Amino acid sequence: MKNPSLNEVLFPVKSVCSVITFSVFVLIITCCGCGKEEEAEKAVEFKELISATAESQAPKAAEEAAPVEARQAEPAMPERPAGIEESAQPVQPVQPVQQEQPGQLAQLAQLAQQTQPEVVKPITAQDLYNKGVECLNRGQLEDAVEAFNRATDLDSSMVDAYKKKAIACSKLGMMNEAIISFKKVVELNPNDAESYFRLGTFYAKRRLTDDAIWAFERYVSLNPNNARIYYNLGCLYGERKLADKAIGAYQQALKINPNYADASYNLGVAYNEKGMFDEAVEIFKKIITSKPENHDARYNLAFAYSQKARYNEAVAECEKLLELNPGNASAHLLLGDAYSKLGKTKEAQEEYEAYKKLIFIK
C-alpha cells in the first residue's frame, strides 16, 4: 500500500482550520458590531450581497449569534415596503424643536416686516377727507380747506367734503366760498335741510333778502317744525312789504311755540301795517300784561288805539309810557296827535315842543 504524501495528509487539516478561522472571524465581526449604528448599516450592505436563500436564513442566524442583552436592546425594525431603497448613510438623530421665546418672536416678526418691500398705497378722496376733518377739529382751518378741495377734486360727488369745507370757510370769514360750497351740497343732496338753513343765514347777513327767502322756504318744506325759521321768514317778508306772508309766518311760529315773544310782537306790528288794528290791540295787550316794561309794545298799542279813534285809550298808554321813558320822542308826538284829536290844543302843543327838543338833541 502506498503511503500518502504529506500534502494529502495536511489538506483536510487545512480545510478544517480554514472553516474554523472563518467561523471565528464571522463571530468576532458579529460581536464587535452589536449596538453600533454604522456597522449595523454596513451589515445591511453585506446582507444585500448574499443570495436569496442565504438572505432568508441570515436574520435567524444573526439573532442566534447575537448576545441576549444585545437582542433586547435593539428594537425590532419595521418592515419597509417593497421597492424602497434604504440609504447607506447613517441615520441622523432627530433634534428636538426649540420653542421661540416671545421676545425672539417679536424680533423675528419685526425683521420680517423690515425685509418686506413697502407697498405705497395711492391717496384716495376718503383719505383727504379724513385729513380735512382732523385739521378742522384741531382748528387748522386753512389746511382743512385745502384737504377738502383736494378730496372734491378726486371725487366731485363727495357731499360731506363740500359741507365741511363750507363750515371751515365760514369760520375763516370766507362767506362767498362758504355759500358756493353749501350751494354745491344742496345741488348734490336737495334734501339737506341744514345746508338750506346755513345758506339762508348767510344770505340774510349779506342782505340778499330774496335768496334768503328761497333758502328758508326750502328749509321749512323739509323741516316744518322749526319756529325760528318761520320767524326769520316773517322778518324777510316784512322787508319786502309782503304783509300777508309775514303774518302767516309769524302765526306758524307761534303755533309751534306759543311763548315765542319776538314772533308775537312782530305779528302785532304786521297787523298794524296791514290795518288789522283790532288784532294788533289784542296782541299788544297780552304782551304788556306779561311784560309791562316793554316800551315798544306799549307804544304800538297806543298807535293801534289812535288808528281806531280810541284817543282816550291812546292818551292813557302814551302817558304811561312817558312815565317809564320820558325821553321817548315818538311817544310825545303820538300823544300830541291824540290831544289834538280830543281838542286839547294846549296839551298838544306842549307835546310837540317836547318832541322837537328831543329830535334836535339827537
LOLO-253943 format. One line per field, with one value per atom (N, C-alpha, C): atom name; residue number from 1; y, z, x. Coordinates in steps of 0.2 Angstrom, whole numbers. Each point is the difference from the previous one (the first is absolute). Layout:
<pts>
name <- [CA;...]
resi <- [NUM;...]
y <- [Y;...]
z <- [Z;...]
x <- [X;...]
</pts>
This chain:
<pts>
name <- [N;CA;C;N;CA;C;N;CA;C;N;CA;C;N;CA;C;N;CA;C;N;CA;C;N;CA;C;N;CA;C;N;CA;C;N;CA;C;N;CA;C;N;CA;C;N;CA;C;N;CA;C;N;CA;C;N;CA;C;N;CA;C;N;CA;C;N;CA;C;N;CA;C;N;CA;C;N;CA;C;N;CA;C;N;CA;C;N;CA;C;N;CA;C;N;CA;C;N;CA;C;N;CA;C;N;CA;C;N;CA;C;N;CA;C;N;CA;C;N;CA;C;N;CA;C;N;CA;C;N;CA;C;N;CA;C;N;CA;C;N;CA;C;N;CA;C;N;CA;C;N;CA;C;N;CA;C;N;CA;C;N;CA;C;N;CA;C;N;CA;C;N;CA;C;N;CA;C;N;CA;C;N;CA;C;N;CA;C;N;CA;C;N;CA;C;N;CA;C;N;CA;C;N;CA;C;N;CA;C;N;CA;C;N;CA;C;N;CA;C;N;CA;C;N;CA;C;N;CA;C;N;CA;C;N;CA;C;N;CA;C;N;CA;C;N;CA;C;N;CA;C;N;CA;C;N;CA;C;N;CA;C;N;CA;C;N;CA;C;N;CA;C;N;CA;C;N;CA;C;N;CA;C;N;CA;C;N;CA;C;N;CA;C;N;CA;C;N;CA;C;N;CA;C;N;CA;C;N;CA;C;N;CA;C;N;CA;C;N;CA;C;N;CA;C;N;CA;C;N;CA;C;N;CA;C;N;CA;C;N;CA;C;N;CA;C;N;CA;C;N;CA;C;N;CA;C;N;CA;C;N;CA;C;N;CA;C;N;CA;C;N;CA;C;N;CA;C;N;CA;C;N;CA;C;N;CA;C;N;CA;C;N;CA;C;N;CA;C;N;CA;C;N;CA;C;N;CA;C;N;CA;C;N;CA;C;N;CA;C;N;CA;C;N;CA;C;N;CA;C;N;CA;C;N;CA;C;N;CA;C;N;CA;C;N;CA;C;N;CA;C;N;CA;C;N;CA;C;N;CA;C;N;CA;C;N;CA;C;N;CA;C;N;CA;C;N;CA;C;N;CA;C;N;CA;C;N;CA;C;N;CA;C;N;CA;C;N;CA;C;N;CA;C;N;CA;C;N;CA;C;N;CA;C;N;CA;C;N;CA;C;N;CA;C;N;CA;C;N;CA;C;N;CA;C;N;CA;C;N;CA;C;N;CA;C;N;CA;C;N;CA;C;N;CA;C;N;CA;C;N;CA;C;N;CA;C;N;CA;C;N;CA;C;N;CA;C;N;CA;C;N;CA;C;N;CA;C;N;CA;C;N;CA;C;N;CA;C;N;CA;C;N;CA;C;N;CA;C;N;CA;C;N;CA;C;N;CA;C;N;CA;C;N;CA;C;N;CA;C;N;CA;C;N;CA;C;N;CA;C;N;CA;C;N;CA;C;N;CA;C;N;CA;C;N;CA;C;N;CA;C;N;CA;C;N;CA;C;N;CA;C;N;CA;C;N;CA;C;N;CA;C;N;CA;C;N;CA;C;N;CA;C;N;CA;C;N;CA;C;N;CA;C;N;CA;C;N;CA;C;N;CA;C;N;CA;C;N;CA;C;N;CA;C;N;CA;C;N;CA;C;N;CA;C;N;CA;C;N;CA;C;N;CA;C;N;CA;C;N;CA;C;N;CA;C;N;CA;C;N;CA;C;N;CA;C;N;CA;C;N;CA;C;N;CA;C;N;CA;C;N;CA;C;N;CA;C;N;CA;C;N;CA;C;N;CA;C;N;CA;C;N;CA;C;N;CA;C;N;CA;C;N;CA;C;N;CA;C;N;CA;C;N;CA;C;N;CA;C;N;CA;C;N;CA;C;N;CA;C;N;CA;C;N;CA;C;N;CA;C;N;CA;C;N;CA;C;N;CA;C;N;CA;C;N;CA;C;N;CA;C;N;CA;C;N;CA;C;N;CA;C;N;CA;C;N;CA;C;N;CA;C;N;CA;C;N;CA;C;N;CA;C;N;CA;C;N;CA;C;N;CA;C;N;CA;C;N;CA;C;N;CA;C;N;CA;C;N;CA;C;N;CA;C;N;CA;C;N;CA;C;N;CA;C;N;CA;C;N;CA;C;N;CA;C;N;CA;C;N;CA;C;N;CA;C;N;CA;C;N;CA;C;N;CA;C;N;CA;C;N;CA;C;N;CA;C;N;CA;C;N;CA;C;N;CA;C;N;CA;C;N;CA;C;N;CA;C;N;CA;C;N;CA;C;N;CA;C;N;CA;C;N;CA;C;N;CA;C;N;CA;C;N;CA;C;N;CA;C;N;CA;C;N;CA;C;N;CA;C;N;CA;C;N;CA;C;N;CA;C;N;CA;C;N;CA;C;N;CA;C;N;CA;C;N;CA;C;N;CA;C;N;CA;C;N;CA;C;N;CA;C;N;CA;C;N;CA;C;N;CA;C;N;CA;C;N;CA;C;N;CA;C;N;CA;C;N;CA;C;N;CA;C;N;CA;C;N;CA;C;N;CA;C;N;CA;C;N;CA;C;N;CA;C;N;CA;C;N;CA;C;N;CA;C;N;CA;C;N;CA;C;N;CA;C;N;CA;C;N;CA;C;N;CA;C;N;CA;C;N;CA;C;N;CA;C;N;CA;C;N;CA;C;N;CA;C;N;CA;C;N;CA;C;N;CA;C;N;CA;C;N;CA;C;N;CA;C;N;CA;C;N;CA;C;N;CA;C;N;CA;C;N;CA;C;N;CA;C;N;CA;C;N;CA;C;N;CA;C;N;CA;C;N;CA;C;N;CA;C;N;CA;C;N;CA;C]
resi <- [1;1;1;2;2;2;3;3;3;4;4;4;5;5;5;6;6;6;7;7;7;8;8;8;9;9;9;10;10;10;11;11;11;12;12;12;13;13;13;14;14;14;15;15;15;16;16;16;17;17;17;18;18;18;19;19;19;20;20;20;21;21;21;22;22;22;23;23;23;24;24;24;25;25;25;26;26;26;27;27;27;28;28;28;29;29;29;30;30;30;31;31;31;32;32;32;33;33;33;34;34;34;35;35;35;36;36;36;37;37;37;38;38;38;39;39;39;40;40;40;41;41;41;42;42;42;43;43;43;44;44;44;45;45;45;46;46;46;47;47;47;48;48;48;49;49;49;50;50;50;51;51;51;52;52;52;53;53;53;54;54;54;55;55;55;56;56;56;57;57;57;58;58;58;59;59;59;60;60;60;61;61;61;62;62;62;63;63;63;64;64;64;65;65;65;66;66;66;67;67;67;68;68;68;69;69;69;70;70;70;71;71;71;72;72;72;73;73;73;74;74;74;75;75;75;76;76;76;77;77;77;78;78;78;79;79;79;80;80;80;81;81;81;82;82;82;83;83;83;84;84;84;85;85;85;86;86;86;87;87;87;88;88;88;89;89;89;90;90;90;91;91;91;92;92;92;93;93;93;94;94;94;95;95;95;96;96;96;97;97;97;98;98;98;99;99;99;100;100;100;101;101;101;102;102;102;103;103;103;104;104;104;105;105;105;106;106;106;107;107;107;108;108;108;109;109;109;110;110;110;111;111;111;112;112;112;113;113;113;114;114;114;115;115;115;116;116;116;117;117;117;118;118;118;119;119;119;120;120;120;121;121;121;122;122;122;123;123;123;124;124;124;125;125;125;126;126;126;127;127;127;128;128;128;129;129;129;130;130;130;131;131;131;132;132;132;133;133;133;134;134;134;135;135;135;136;136;136;137;137;137;138;138;138;139;139;139;140;140;140;141;141;141;142;142;142;143;143;143;144;144;144;145;145;145;146;146;146;147;147;147;148;148;148;149;149;149;150;150;150;151;151;151;152;152;152;153;153;153;154;154;154;155;155;155;156;156;156;157;157;157;158;158;158;159;159;159;160;160;160;161;161;161;162;162;162;163;163;163;164;164;164;165;165;165;166;166;166;167;167;167;168;168;168;169;169;169;170;170;170;171;171;171;172;172;172;173;173;173;174;174;174;175;175;175;176;176;176;177;177;177;178;178;178;179;179;179;180;180;180;181;181;181;182;182;182;183;183;183;184;184;184;185;185;185;186;186;186;187;187;187;188;188;188;189;189;189;190;190;190;191;191;191;192;192;192;193;193;193;194;194;194;195;195;195;196;196;196;197;197;197;198;198;198;199;199;199;200;200;200;201;201;201;202;202;202;203;203;203;204;204;204;205;205;205;206;206;206;207;207;207;208;208;208;209;209;209;210;210;210;211;211;211;212;212;212;213;213;213;214;214;214;215;215;215;216;216;216;217;217;217;218;218;218;219;219;219;220;220;220;221;221;221;222;222;222;223;223;223;224;224;224;225;225;225;226;226;226;227;227;227;228;228;228;229;229;229;230;230;230;231;231;231;232;232;232;233;233;233;234;234;234;235;235;235;236;236;236;237;237;237;238;238;238;239;239;239;240;240;240;241;241;241;242;242;242;243;243;243;244;244;244;245;245;245;246;246;246;247;247;247;248;248;248;249;249;249;250;250;250;251;251;251;252;252;252;253;253;253;254;254;254;255;255;255;256;256;256;257;257;257;258;258;258;259;259;259;260;260;260;261;261;261;262;262;262;263;263;263;264;264;264;265;265;265;266;266;266;267;267;267;268;268;268;269;269;269;270;270;270;271;271;271;272;272;272;273;273;273;274;274;274;275;275;275;276;276;276;277;277;277;278;278;278;279;279;279;280;280;280;281;281;281;282;282;282;283;283;283;284;284;284;285;285;285;286;286;286;287;287;287;288;288;288;289;289;289;290;290;290;291;291;291;292;292;292;293;293;293;294;294;294;295;295;295;296;296;296;297;297;297;298;298;298;299;299;299;300;300;300;301;301;301;302;302;302;303;303;303;304;304;304;305;305;305;306;306;306;307;307;307;308;308;308;309;309;309;310;310;310;311;311;311;312;312;312;313;313;313;314;314;314;315;315;315;316;316;316;317;317;317;318;318;318;319;319;319;320;320;320;321;321;321;322;322;322;323;323;323;324;324;324;325;325;325;326;326;326;327;327;327;328;328;328;329;329;329;330;330;330;331;331;331;332;332;332;333;333;333;334;334;334;335;335;335;336;336;336;337;337;337;338;338;338;339;339;339;340;340;340;341;341;341;342;342;342;343;343;343;344;344;344;345;345;345;346;346;346;347;347;347;348;348;348;349;349;349;350;350;350;351;351;351;352;352;352;353;353;353;354;354;354;355;355;355;356;356;356;357;357;357;358;358;358;359;359;359;360;360;360;361;361;361;362;362;362]
y <- [-6;6;6;5;6;5;2;5;7;3;7;5;5;5;5;4;5;5;2;4;-3;-6;-3;-1;-1;0;7;5;6;4;-2;4;0;-6;0;4;0;4;8;2;7;2;-5;2;1;-4;1;6;2;6;6;0;5;2;-6;1;3;-3;3;7;1;8;4;-2;4;1;-5;0;5;-1;5;7;1;7;3;-4;2;1;-4;1;6;2;6;6;0;6;1;-6;1;3;-3;3;7;1;7;5;-2;5;1;-4;1;7;4;6;6;-2;6;1;6;2;0;2;0;-7;-5;-6;-4;2;-3;1;7;2;-4;-1;-3;-8;-3;-6;-1;5;0;0;3;0;-7;-3;-7;-5;1;-5;1;6;1;-4;-2;-4;-7;-3;-7;-2;-6;-3;0;-1;1;-6;-6;-5;2;2;2;6;5;6;-2;-5;-2;-4;-3;-3;5;5;4;4;2;3;-5;-6;-5;-1;-1;-2;6;6;6;1;-2;1;-5;-7;-5;2;3;2;6;4;6;-1;3;-1;2;-3;1;8;3;7;5;-2;4;-1;-6;-1;4;0;4;8;2;7;3;-4;2;-1;6;-1;-3;-3;-4;5;0;4;-1;5;-1;-2;-4;-3;6;1;6;-3;4;-2;-2;-4;-3;6;0;5;6;1;6;-2;4;-1;3;-3;3;3;6;4;-4;1;-3;4;7;5;-1;1;-1;5;-2;4;5;6;6;0;1;0;6;0;6;5;6;5;2;1;3;7;2;7;5;5;5;5;1;5;7;5;7;3;4;5;6;3;5;6;2;5;-2;-6;-2;0;-2;0;7;5;7;3;-2;2;-3;-7;-3;4;1;3;7;4;7;-1;-5;-1;-2;-4;-2;6;5;6;4;1;4;-3;-6;-3;0;1;0;7;0;6;4;7;4;2;-1;1;7;4;7;0;2;0;7;0;6;4;7;4;1;-2;0;6;2;5;0;-7;-1;2;-2;2;7;4;8;2;-3;3;-1;-6;-2;5;2;5;7;2;6;0;-5;0;0;-3;1;7;3;7;5;-2;4;0;-6;-1;3;0;3;8;3;7;2;-5;2;1;6;1;0;4;0;-7;-4;-6;-5;1;-3;1;7;2;-3;0;-3;-8;-3;-7;-2;4;-1;2;5;1;-5;-3;-6;-6;-1;-6;1;6;1;0;2;-1;-7;-5;-7;-3;3;-3;6;2;6;-1;-6;-2;0;1;-1;6;-1;5;3;-5;2;4;-1;4;8;1;6;4;-4;2;3;-5;2;6;0;6;6;0;6;2;-4;1;4;-3;3;7;0;7;5;-2;5;2;-4;1;5;-1;5;6;1;6;0;-5;-1;-1;5;-1;-3;3;-2;-7;-2;-7;-5;2;-4;0;5;0;-5;1;-5;-7;-1;-7;-3;4;-2;-1;4;0;-7;-2;-6;-6;1;-6;-1;6;-1;-2;1;-2;-8;-2;-8;-3;3;-3;6;0;5;-1;-5;-1;1;4;2;6;0;5;5;-3;4;5;-2;4;6;-2;6;5;-2;4;5;-3;3;5;-2;4;6;-1;6;5;-3;5;4;-3;4;5;-2;5;6;-2;5;5;-2;4;4;-2;4;4;0;4;-2;-6;-3;-3;4;-2;-5;1;-5;-7;0;-7;-3;4;-2;-3;3;-2;-7;-1;-6;-6;2;-6;-2;5;-1;-4;2;-3;-8;-1;-7;-4;4;-3;-3;5;-2;-5;-1;-5;-7;0;-6;-1;5;0;5;-1;5;1;-2;0;5;4;5;7;2;7;5;-1;6;1;-5;2;3;-1;3;7;2;6;4;-3;3;2;-5;1;6;1;6;6;0;7;1;-5;1;2;-3;2;7;2;7;5;-2;5;1;-5;0;3;2;3;-6;-6;-5;-2;4;0;-6;-3;-6;-6;0;-6;1;6;1;-2;2;-2;-8;-3;-7;-3;2;-3;1;6;1;-4;-1;-4;-7;-3;-7;0;5;-1;0;4;0;-7;-3;-6;-6;1;-5;2;6;2;6;-1;6;5;-2;5;4;0;3;7;4;7;5;-1;4;-1;-7;-1;3;0;3;8;3;7;2;-4;2;-1;-5;-1;6;3;6;6;0;6;-2;-6;-2;2;-1;1;8;4;7;2;-3;2;-2;-5;-3;4;4;3;-4;-6;-4;2;6;3;-4;-3;-3;-6;-4;-6;3;6;3;1;3;2;-6;-6;-6;-2;0;-3;4;7;4;1;-1;0;-6;-6;-6;1;3;1;4;6;5;-3;-4;-3;-5;-4;-4;4;5;4;7;4;7;4;-2;4;0;-3;0;6;5;6;0;-4;0;-3;-5;-3;5;4;5;6;2;5;-3;-6;-3;0;-2;0;6;6;7;2;-3;2;-3;-7;-3;3;2;4;6;4;6;-1;-5;-2;-2;-3;-2;6;6;6;-1;-4;-1;4;7;5;0;-1;0;-5;-6;-6;1;3;2;4;6;4;-3;-5;-3;-4;-4;-4;4;6;4;4;2;3;-6;-6;-5;-1;0;-2;6;6;6;0;-3;-1;-4;-6;-5;3;4;2;7;5;7;2;-3;2;-3;-3;-4;6;2;5;-2;-6;-2;0;-2;0;7;5;7;2;-2;2;-3;-7;-3;3;2;3;6;4;7;-1;-5;-1;-2;-4;-3;6;5;6;4;1;4;-3;-6;-3;1;0;1;8;4;7;3;-3;3;3;6;3;2;2;2;-6;-5;-6;-3;0;-2;4;7;4;-2;-1;-1;-7;-5;-6;1;4;1;3;5;4;-5;-5;-5;-4;-2;-4;3;7;3;1;1;0;-6;-6;-6;-2;2;-1;4;7;4;-2;-3;-2;-6;-5;-6;2]
z <- [0;0;0;-4;-1;6;3;5;-3;3;-2;1;-5;1;5;2;6;-2;-6;-3;1;-2;1;7;4;7;3;-2;3;-3;-6;-3;4;2;4;6;3;6;-1;-6;-2;-2;-2;-2;7;5;6;4;-1;3;-3;-7;-3;2;0;2;7;5;7;0;-4;0;-3;-5;-3;5;4;5;5;3;5;-2;-7;-3;0;-2;-1;7;5;7;3;-1;2;-3;-6;-4;3;1;3;7;4;7;0;-3;0;-3;-5;-3;4;6;4;2;-1;3;-4;-5;-4;-6;-1;-5;-7;0;-7;-2;4;-2;-1;3;-1;-7;-2;-7;-5;2;-5;-1;6;0;-5;-1;-4;-7;-2;-6;-2;6;-1;-2;4;-1;-7;-3;-7;-5;2;-5;1;5;1;-5;-2;-4;3;-4;3;6;-1;5;6;-1;6;4;-4;3;4;-2;4;7;0;6;4;-2;3;6;0;6;6;-1;5;3;-4;2;4;-3;4;7;0;7;4;-2;4;2;-4;1;5;0;4;7;5;7;2;5;2;2;3;2;-6;-5;-6;-4;0;-3;4;6;4;-1;-1;-1;-6;-6;-6;-2;-1;-2;-7;-1;-6;-5;-6;-6;-3;-2;-4;-7;-2;-7;-5;-5;-5;-6;-3;-6;-5;-4;-6;-5;-2;-5;3;7;3;1;-2;1;7;4;6;-2;4;-1;3;-3;3;5;1;5;6;6;6;2;3;1;6;-1;4;5;7;5;-1;1;-1;6;-1;5;3;6;3;-2;-2;-2;6;0;5;-1;6;-1;1;-5;0;6;3;6;-3;4;-3;-3;4;-3;-6;-1;-6;-6;2;-6;-2;5;-2;-5;2;-4;-7;0;-7;-4;3;-3;-3;5;-3;-5;0;-5;-7;1;-6;-3;4;-3;-3;3;-3;-7;0;-7;-5;2;-5;-4;-6;-4;2;1;2;-6;1;-5;1;-5;0;-3;5;-2;-3;-5;-3;5;0;4;-3;4;-2;2;-3;2;8;2;7;5;-3;4;1;-5;0;5;-1;4;7;2;7;3;-4;2;1;-5;1;7;1;7;6;-1;6;1;-6;0;3;-2;2;8;2;7;4;-3;4;-1;-4;-1;-6;-4;-5;-6;-1;-5;-7;-1;-7;-2;4;-2;-1;4;-1;-7;-2;-6;-6;0;-5;-1;6;0;-3;1;-2;-8;-2;-7;-4;3;-4;0;5;1;-6;0;-5;-8;0;-7;-2;5;-2;-1;4;0;1;-6;0;3;2;3;8;3;7;4;2;2;7;4;7;-1;-5;0;-2;-4;-2;6;4;6;5;2;5;-3;-6;-3;1;-1;1;7;5;7;2;-3;1;-3;-6;-3;4;2;4;7;3;6;-2;-6;-3;-2;-1;-2;-8;-3;-7;-2;0;-1;-7;-5;-7;-1;3;-1;4;5;4;-3;-3;-4;-6;-3;-6;2;5;2;3;3;3;-6;-5;-6;-4;0;-3;4;7;4;-2;0;-1;-8;-4;-7;0;4;0;5;5;4;2;-4;1;6;4;6;6;-1;6;3;5;3;3;4;3;-4;-6;-5;-2;-1;-2;6;6;5;1;-1;0;-6;-6;-6;2;2;2;5;5;5;-4;-4;-3;-5;-4;-4;4;5;4;3;2;3;-6;-6;-5;-4;4;-3;-7;-1;-6;2;0;3;-4;-7;-4;1;-1;1;7;5;7;0;-3;0;-3;-6;-3;4;3;4;6;4;5;-1;-6;-2;-2;-3;-1;6;5;7;3;0;4;-4;-7;-3;2;2;3;7;4;7;2;0;2;7;4;7;4;-4;3;0;6;1;-2;2;-2;-7;-4;-8;-2;3;-2;2;6;2;-5;-2;-5;-6;-2;-7;1;6;1;0;3;-1;-7;-4;-7;-4;1;-3;1;7;2;-4;-1;-4;-7;-3;-6;-1;6;1;-2;1;-1;6;2;7;1;-5;1;1;-4;2;6;2;7;5;0;5;0;-5;0;3;-2;3;8;2;7;4;-3;3;0;-5;0;6;0;6;7;1;6;1;-5;0;3;-3;3;7;1;7;2;4;2;4;3;4;-3;-7;-4;0;5;1;-6;-3;-6;-6;-1;-5;2;6;2;-1;2;-1;-8;-4;-7;-3;2;-3;2;6;1;-4;-2;-4;-7;-3;-6;-1;6;0;-1;4;-1;-7;-3;-7;-5;1;-4;1;6;1;5;2;4;8;2;6;6;-1;5;2;-5;2;3;-2;3;7;2;7;4;-2;4;1;-5;0;5;0;4;7;1;7;4;-4;3;2;-4;1;6;0;6;6;0;6;3;-4;2;2;-4;0;0;5;0;-2;1;-2;-7;-4;-8;-3;0;-3;-7;-4;-7;-1;4;0;2;5;3;-6;-3;-5;-6;-2;-5;2;6;2;0;2;0;-8;-4;-7;-3;2;-2;2;7;3;-4;-2;-4;-7;-3;-7;1;5;1;3;0;3;8;3;7;4;-1;2;7;4;8;2;-3;1;-2;-6;-3;5;3;4;7;2;6;-1;-5;-1;-2;-3;-1;6;4;7;4;0;4;-3;-6;-3;1;0;2;7;4;7;1;-4;0;-4;-5;-5;-2;4;-2;-7;-1;-6;-7;0;-6;-4;-5;-5;-3;-3;-4;5;6;5;1;0;1;-7;-5;-7;0;2;-1;6;5;5;-2;-3;-3;-5;-4;-5;3;6;3;4;3;3;-5;-6;-5;-3;0;-2;5;6;6;1;-4;0;6;2;6;-4;-2;-4;4;6;4;2;2;2;-6;-6;-6;-2;1;-2;5;6;5;-2;-3;-2;-6;-5;-6;2;4;2;3;5;3;-6;-4;-6;-4;-1;-4;4;6;4;0;1;0;-7;-5;-7;-1;2;-1;4;6;4;-3;-3;-3;-6]
x <- [4;-4;4;-1;4;-2;6;-1;-3;-4;-3;6;0;4;-2;5;-1;-6;0;-5;-7;0;-7;-2;5;-2;-2;4;-2;-6;-2;-5;-7;-2;-6;1;6;1;-1;3;0;-7;-4;-7;-4;1;-3;2;6;3;-3;-1;-3;-7;-4;-7;0;4;0;2;5;3;-6;-3;-6;-5;-2;-6;2;7;2;0;2;0;-7;-5;-7;-3;2;-2;2;7;3;-3;-2;-3;-7;-3;-7;0;4;0;3;5;2;-5;-4;-5;-7;-1;-6;0;-6;-2;4;4;3;-4;-2;-5;3;7;3;1;3;1;-6;-6;-6;-2;1;-2;4;7;4;-2;-2;-3;-6;-3;-6;3;5;3;3;3;2;-5;-6;-5;-3;0;-2;4;6;4;-1;-4;-1;-6;0;-5;-7;-5;-7;-1;3;0;3;6;4;-3;-3;-3;-6;-4;-5;2;6;3;4;2;5;-3;-6;-3;0;-2;-1;7;5;7;3;-1;2;-3;-6;-4;3;2;2;8;3;7;1;-5;1;-2;4;-1;-8;-2;-7;-1;5;-1;0;3;0;-6;-3;-7;-5;0;-5;1;6;1;-2;1;-2;-8;-3;-7;-1;-5;-2;-1;3;0;-7;-3;-7;2;-4;1;-1;4;-1;-4;-3;-4;5;-2;4;1;6;2;3;0;3;7;5;7;2;4;2;7;1;6;6;5;6;3;-2;3;-3;3;-2;-6;-5;-6;1;-1;2;-6;2;-6;-4;-6;-5;1;2;1;-7;0;-7;-1;-6;-2;0;4;1;-5;-4;-6;3;-2;3;-3;4;-3;-4;-4;-4;4;5;5;3;2;3;-5;-7;-5;-1;0;-1;5;7;5;0;-2;-1;-5;-6;-5;2;4;2;5;4;5;-3;-6;-4;-3;-3;-3;5;6;6;2;0;2;-5;-6;-6;1;-2;0;-6;1;-5;-5;-6;-5;-3;0;-2;-7;-5;-7;-2;-3;-2;-5;1;-4;-7;-6;-6;-4;-6;-4;-2;-1;-2;6;6;6;0;-1;1;-6;-6;-5;1;3;1;6;4;5;-3;-4;-4;-4;-3;-4;5;5;5;3;1;3;-6;-6;-6;-1;1;-1;6;6;5;1;-5;0;4;3;5;-5;-3;-5;2;6;2;2;4;2;-6;-6;-6;-3;0;-3;4;7;4;-1;-1;-1;-7;-5;-7;0;4;0;3;6;3;-5;-4;-4;-6;-2;-6;3;7;3;0;1;0;-7;-4;-7;-5;-2;-5;-7;-1;-7;1;5;1;-3;-7;-4;3;2;3;6;4;6;-2;-5;-2;-3;-4;-3;5;5;5;4;1;4;-4;-6;-4;0;0;0;7;6;6;1;-3;0;-4;-5;-4;4;3;4;6;3;5;-3;-6;-3;-1;1;0;-7;-4;-8;-1;3;-2;2;6;2;-5;-2;-5;-7;-2;-6;0;6;1;0;3;0;-6;-4;-7;-4;0;-4;2;6;2;-3;0;-3;-7;-4;-7;-2;5;0;0;5;1;-5;-2;-5;-6;-5;-5;-4;1;-4;4;6;4;-2;-5;-3;5;5;5;3;2;4;-5;-6;-5;0;0;0;6;6;6;0;-2;0;-5;-6;-4;3;3;4;5;4;5;-3;-5;-3;-3;-3;-3;5;6;5;3;0;2;-5;-6;-6;-2;1;-3;-7;-5;-6;-4;0;-4;4;6;4;-1;0;-2;-7;-5;-6;-1;3;1;2;6;3;-4;-3;-4;-6;-3;-6;1;6;2;1;3;1;-7;-5;-6;-4;2;-4;3;6;3;-1;0;0;-5;-7;-5;-1;4;-1;5;3;5;-3;-2;-3;5;6;5;0;0;0;-6;-6;-6;1;3;1;4;6;4;-3;-4;-4;-5;-3;-4;3;6;4;2;2;2;-6;-6;-6;-1;1;-2;5;6;4;-2;-3;-3;-7;-2;-7;-5;1;-5;-3;-5;-3;-4;-3;-4;4;6;4;4;1;4;-5;-6;-5;-1;0;-1;7;5;7;0;-2;0;-5;-6;-5;2;4;2;5;5;5;-4;-5;-3;-4;-3;-3;5;6;5;2;1;3;-5;-5;-5;4;5;4;6;0;5;-2;3;-1;1;6;2;-5;-2;-5;-7;-2;-6;0;6;0;0;4;1;-7;-4;-7;-4;0;-4;2;7;2;-2;0;-3;-7;-4;-7;-1;4;-1;2;5;2;-6;-3;-5;-7;0;-7;-4;2;-4;1;-3;2;-3;-6;-3;4;3;4;7;2;6;-1;-6;-1;0;-3;0;7;4;7;4;0;4;-3;-6;-3;3;0;3;7;4;7;2;-4;2;-3;-5;-3;6;3;6;6;1;7;-2;-2;-2;6;6;6;1;-4;1;-2;4;-2;-2;3;-2;-7;-2;-6;-6;2;-5;-1;5;0;-5;1;-4;-7;-1;-7;-3;3;-2;-2;5;-1;-6;-1;-6;-7;0;-5;-2;6;-1;-3;2;-2;-8;-2;-7;-4;3;-3;-2;4;-1;5;-1;5;2;-6;1;5;-1;4;7;0;7;4;-4;3;3;-4;1;7;0;6;6;0;5;3;-5;2;4;-3;4;7;0;7;5;-3;5;2;-4;2;6;0;5;6;-1;5;-1;2;-2;3;6;3;-2;-6;-2;-4;4;-3;-6;0;-6;-6;0;-5;-3;4;-2;-4;3;-4;-6;-1;-6;-5;2;-4;-3;5;-2;-6;1;-6;-6;0;-6;-3;4;-3;-3;3;-3;-7;0;-7;-5;2;-5;-1;3;-1;4;5;4;6;-1;6;6;-1;5;5;-4;4;4;-4;3;7;-1;6;6;-1;5;3;-3;3;4;-3;4;7;0;6;5;-3;5;3;-4;2;6;-1;5;6;0;6;4;-4;4;3;-4;3;6;0;6;6;-2;6;3;-4;3;4]
</pts>
